[in-house]
């Protein structure tokens, strides 16, 4: 039985007006229930790869297949339904700062027309999971950066997606908060959610010991990133 959730086959992509491909002949697979990290320097193509999976963009060449569906065949009218299976987490949190924590997490359920009682139950369960149930009536700007990111994670998981995509989720956090967020992703993975995290935080990647998919200049490579702590140590000698 095929347990592959995501499959990229010879995928290339370029943006309109771009001088060249952002991604070139990318091949990789993510198994259902797997957690993996996507690494590479700025401009290597990490965010673009996540956008292709989330159908925020479409590959120019090659094939992206998610849960058995070739994304090239998903019609525009069906894109919203597809995205309901995918939770997205961003570096800048993307919260609505004029709405409470509860209302931010509830938004995907409100858009989908869930009943009020169902929304309340699911939102509180998601906030409890990320340790913020006691802040449900708070406004986002009264929270720390780590707490705001956890609100973003609660919003991403409140619909119980099959897949979590995170784009530099710890980029604006201090080391302790960053570790807490990564461990939170691991907890969701432990209960069966597939997770793909694009990150520069190589120290955290090494501590968690998950598979690494490394991009250089838009291509998957066998090279591996070096943690900043080890670079500093090497320079000291």
C-alpha positions in Angstrom: 0.0 0.0 0.0 1.4 3.4 -1.1 1.8 5.6 2.0 3.1 8.7 0.1 1.3 11.9 1.0 3.3 14.4 -1.2 5.2 13.6 -4.3 7.2 16.1 -6.4 8.3 14.7 -9.8 10.6 16.9 -12.0 8.9 20.0 -10.7 10.1 23.4 -11.9 8.6 26.8 -11.3 9.3 30.4 -12.2 7.5 33.6 -11.3 6.0 35.9 -14.1 8.8 38.1 -15.4 11.5 36.1 -13.5 14.8 35.6 -15.2 15.0 31.9 -14.3 13.4 29.0 -12.5 13.0 29.4 -8.7 12.7 25.6 -8.5 14.4 23.3 -11.0 13.6 19.6 -11.5 12.7 19.0 -7.9 12.0 15.4 -6.8 11.1 14.3 -3.3 8.4 12.5 -1.3 6.8 13.0 2.1 5.2 10.0 3.7 1.8 10.2 5.4 2.4 10.8 9.1 6.0 12.0 8.5 7.6 15.2 9.9 10.4 16.6 7.8 12.4 19.9 7.5 12.9 21.9 4.4 16.3 23.8 4.6 18.3 26.1 2.4 19.5 29.7 2.1 17.2 32.6 1.5 16.1 32.4 -2.2 16.7 28.7 -2.4 13.0 28.1 -3.1 11.6 26.9 0.2 8.6 29.2 0.3 7.8 28.6 -3.3 7.8 24.8 -2.7 5.3 25.2 0.2 3.2 27.5 -2.0 3.0 24.8 -4.7 1.8 22.3 -2.1 -0.8 24.7 -0.7 -2.0 25.5 -4.3 -1.1 29.2 -3.8 0.9 28.7 -7.0 1.0 26.0 -9.7 4.1 24.3 -11.1 5.2 25.3 -14.6 6.6 21.8 -15.3 6.5 18.5 -13.6 3.9 17.0 -11.3 2.9 17.7 -7.7 0.7 15.0 -6.2 -0.9 15.3 -2.8 -2.9 12.5 -1.2 -3.3 11.0 -4.6 -4.5 14.1 -6.3 -2.4 15.7 -9.2 -2.6 19.4 -8.3 -2.5 20.3 -11.9 -5.9 18.8 -12.3 -7.6 20.7 -9.4 -9.9 23.2 -11.0 -10.1 26.8 -9.6 -13.5 26.2 -8.1 -12.1 23.3 -6.1 -9.0 25.0 -4.8 -10.7 26.2 -1.6 -11.9 22.7 -0.8 -8.4 21.3 -1.3 -6.8 23.9 1.0 -9.1 22.9 3.8 -6.9 19.8 4.2 -3.8 21.9 4.7 -2.9 24.1 7.7 -0.5 26.9 7.0 1.7 28.7 9.6 3.7 31.8 8.8 6.8 33.6 10.2 4.9 36.8 10.7 1.9 35.1 12.4 -0.7 36.7 10.0 -3.1 37.3 12.9 -6.0 39.8 12.8 -5.0 42.3 15.5 -8.4 43.8 15.9 -9.9 40.4 16.9 -9.4 38.3 20.0 -7.4 35.2 20.2 -10.6 33.2 20.2 -11.9 34.9 17.1 -8.6 34.5 15.2 -8.7 30.7 15.8 -12.4 30.5 15.0 -12.0 32.2 11.6 -11.5 29.1 9.4 -14.6 27.4 11.1 -16.7 30.6 10.7 -15.8 30.7 7.0 -16.9 27.1 6.6 -20.2 27.7 8.3 -19.8 25.6 11.4 -22.5 25.9 14.1 -21.7 28.3 17.0 -21.4 25.6 19.7 -19.2 23.5 17.4 -16.9 26.5 16.8 -16.6 27.2 20.6 -15.8 23.5 21.3 -13.2 23.2 18.6 -11.5 26.5 19.2 -11.1 25.8 22.9 -9.7 22.4 22.2 -7.2 23.9 19.8 -6.2 26.6 22.3 -5.9 24.1 25.1 -3.6 22.0 22.9 -1.2 25.0 22.5 -1.5 26.0 26.1 -3.4 29.3 25.5 -7.0 28.5 26.7 -6.6 31.1 29.4 -5.9 33.8 26.8 -8.9 33.2 24.6 -10.3 36.7 25.2 -6.9 38.5 24.9 -6.0 40.6 21.9 -3.0 39.4 19.9 -0.8 42.4 20.6 -0.9 41.7 24.3 0.8 38.3 23.7 4.5 37.5 23.3 5.8 36.5 19.9 5.9 32.9 20.9 2.3 33.1 22.1 1.2 34.8 18.9 2.8 32.0 16.9 1.0 29.4 19.0 -2.3 31.2 18.2 -1.3 30.8 14.5 -0.7 27.1 15.1 -4.1 26.7 16.9 -5.8 28.4 13.9 -4.0 26.0 11.5 -5.0 22.9 13.4 -8.5 23.8 14.4 -9.9 22.2 11.3 -7.8 19.0 11.9 -5.9 19.1 8.5 -4.0 16.1 7.2 -1.0 18.3 6.6 0.7 21.2 8.4 3.0 23.5 6.3 5.1 26.0 8.3 7.2 28.7 6.6 10.0 29.9 8.9 7.7 29.6 11.9 10.5 30.4 14.4 12.2 33.2 12.5 10.9 36.0 14.8 11.2 34.0 18.1 14.0 33.8 20.7 15.7 30.3 21.1 13.5 29.1 23.9 10.2 30.1 22.3 11.5 28.6 19.0 12.2 25.3 20.6 8.7 25.3 22.2 7.1 25.8 18.8 9.1 23.0 17.2 8.2 20.6 20.0 4.6 21.6 19.5 4.9 20.5 15.8 6.4 17.3 17.0 3.4 16.7 19.3 1.0 17.1 16.4 3.1 14.7 14.3 3.0 12.2 17.2 -0.8 12.0 16.8 -0.6 11.4 13.0 -0.5 14.8 11.4 2.1 15.2 8.6 4.3 18.2 9.0 6.7 20.0 6.6 8.6 22.9 8.1 10.8 25.3 6.1 13.4 26.8 8.4 16.9 28.3 8.8 17.0 27.1 12.4 19.5 24.3 11.7 20.4 23.8 15.4 16.7 23.0 16.2 16.5 20.7 13.1 19.5 18.7 14.4 18.1 18.5 17.9 14.8 17.0 16.6 16.6 14.5 14.3 13.9 14.4 11.6 14.6 14.0 7.8 16.0 17.0 6.0 15.2 18.0 2.4 17.8 20.6 1.5 17.5 23.1 -1.4 20.3 24.9 -3.1 19.5 27.4 -5.9 16.1 25.7 -6.4 17.3 22.1 -6.5 17.2 19.3 -4.0 20.7 18.4 -3.0 22.5 15.7 -0.9 24.5 18.5 0.8 23.4 19.2 4.4 23.2 22.6 6.1 25.7 23.4 8.9 24.4 24.7 12.2 25.5 28.3 13.0 26.9 27.1 16.4 29.3 24.7 14.6 30.3 27.4 12.0 31.2 29.7 14.9 33.2 26.9 16.6 35.1 26.2 13.4 35.9 29.9 12.9 37.2 30.1 16.5 39.8 27.5 15.7 
